């Protein structure tokens, strides 16, 4: 299939890497000066089937799937999707990587074929992280949703379909809930930034990387499973919920968090940290792919 990548920043380049690695032909487009050079420097797959054009209409004219990755600005999204709607074949799915805008808002710009517009939100970096959140809008057709789910599965991804449009979709809302309490704990002086990172990375984060929150809870309940957990730990958990913080991201708190991260890094080269993270992530994903249930 020919896949059009619209917007070639960090997310777009990662998508291009994934599409190329799975044998697709990729046509990328981005109006920014120097975009092609930056894209080719970032793509780690074989670039034989990678083409670039600054002309959006040319990029999508005969594409079988379009993945848009532009800035999270409604005015720019309107401009881009109006052009995509006019230039792409009528049956081609137009998927946005947007992490915040709702698909019903995005598809308003598509007067001809709003039924093929949806959100296909990846988790960064898309060429490594399997999750893709597929979010249909009010006018999205079932055929487009099914086509997107098939396409992402064919890339070895783990797409989930959202039944409601929500700001932040699902995964970012779950992250936001954790960040909210993490920021609150720092704000009230209960733990340092480094302590919180250690608590998650060397505690529940290890289990969450294998199974989600519900299955982990179920397994922790022994023979009684999640019913036992909810019966015995439900009341204290409700007390914990009541005590969770509701911090405001004041300049003082932002400074405290920023300083905490700097102290935690303590001169560590971030490029090396990213490389180590991605290498371990690849090992973990390989191990998960060799199991039956993870």
ZIJOKA-V24457 format. One line per field, one symbol per residue. phi: phi as a letter, one per 40 degrees, with the letter a starting at -180 (. if undefined). psi: psi as a letter, one per 40 degrees, with the letter a starting at -180 (. if undefined). A space follows every 10 residues. Layout:
BEGIN
phi=???
psi=???
END
This chain:
BEGIN
phi=.cbcbbgbcd ccccdddccc cbgccbbbaa ccdgcccccc cccccdcdbb bbaccccccb dbccabbcbc dcbdccddcc ccccccbcdd cccbbbcdcb cccccccdcb ccbccbbacb ccbccdcbcc cbccbccdbc cccccccccc cccccgcbcb bccbcbdgfb ccccccccdd ccccccccgc acdcccccdc cbbcdccccb bccccccccc cgccgccccc ccbddccccc dccccbcbcc dccdcccccc cccccfgccc ccccccdccc cccccccccc bcbb
psi=ihhhhhhfad dddddddddd deeihhhiih ehhedddddd ddheihedeh ihhehdddde dfieihhhfi ifhddddddd dddddddiid ehhhhhehed iiddddedeg ddgeeehihg hihhhdedhd hhhhhiadeh iddddddddd dddeeeigii hheihihebd dddddddddd dddddddeed iidddddddd debddddded iaddddddde eadeaddddd ddeddddddd ddeiigihgi dddddddddd dddddfehhd dddddddddd ddddddddee ide.
END
